[in-house]
Amino acid sequence: MIAVERTTRVSAPGKVLVVGGYLVLDQKYSGLVVGLDARFHVQVQSVPSNETRIHVHSPQFTDGQWEYILKDRLVSLKSKNPFVETCLDLVFQFIQTTVDYTDHTVHVLIQGDNDFYSQQDYLERHGLPLTSESLLKVPKYNTMGSLSQVSKTGLGSSAALTTALVGAFLIHFGNLTLEKDLDLIEKMAHLVHCTAQGKIGSGFDVACAAFGTHSYRRFSPHLIEHQGLNATKICDIVHQTWDHEHLPFQLPLGFHLLLGDVNTGSNTPKMVSQVLQWRKTDPSSTFVDSRS
């Protein structure tokens, strides 16, 4: 049991893009994105210390432990997780610039709802049929083995994790609130997610993790196209006005969205780059606007 000064808990939903696949990459078009009841949950606990050490634990995975120390910049002490590491690095640069931060020992707990990961192997091992009823028998936050070998279901786990983690740290140490500062938290999550991926996507998954179900139009990529991010650039990026759009949208009353687990994932950045290359080489046959 650790001594705890205070605790912050934040969660963010997964996503499904129901209208606008690939089109949402182009700012001329919007997409309809639906927030799910599957969520990522982040808990941050801290106690004052003579140095900042951050212990991150995701108990669903055998290799789900990471440790960092904050000096001039964040230093990884135990294995690598690009989304966690990028989040902590950029967020702490922002926090140290905007508030009077003092050193803490920090413990972070990360848990993802079962729907983010295929449960077919578990059901088969326990002799259960592959049905939605059987999924109700799977333990909450089911252990999945190694993170590198898990089968994801494509519900935006990295975006939901990033947004929840960014929100938890900015609220815990940055004196922000979800009620007043959700726009800034979303921008920081976009910056972290794009930096960790090494590519600027449309951002609909992060937007959904922040705002839930809505109609989304992407931001201009130049807003976060910066080499050599530092604290000043980070603050400038998240405090400037962005040109993305969030408009209210709801599924019709009585309409239920059901998803099937096909026990395989996809490399979204790779697929996106292939579609963009196809559009570049044959623009006449792509993205036809049928509106009259």
Salt bridges, closest charged atoms under 4 A:
GLU5 OE1 - ARG6 NE 3.96
GLU5 OE1 - HIS104 NE2 3.39
ASP26 OD2 - ARG279 NH2 2.76
GLU51 OE2 - ARG53 NE 2.76
GLU67 OE2 - ARG53 NH1 3.15
GLU67 OE2 - HIS55 ND1 3.74
GLU85 OE2 - LYS80 NZ 3.55
ASP89 OD2 - ARG73 NH2 2.69
ASP113 OD1 - HIS41 NE2 3.14
GLU186 OE2 - HIS190 NE2 2.91
GLU186 OE1 - HIS244 NE2 3.01
GLU186 OE2 - HIS246 NE2 2.90
GLU245 OE1 - ARG217 NE 3.35
ASP289 OD2 - ARG291 NH2 2.50
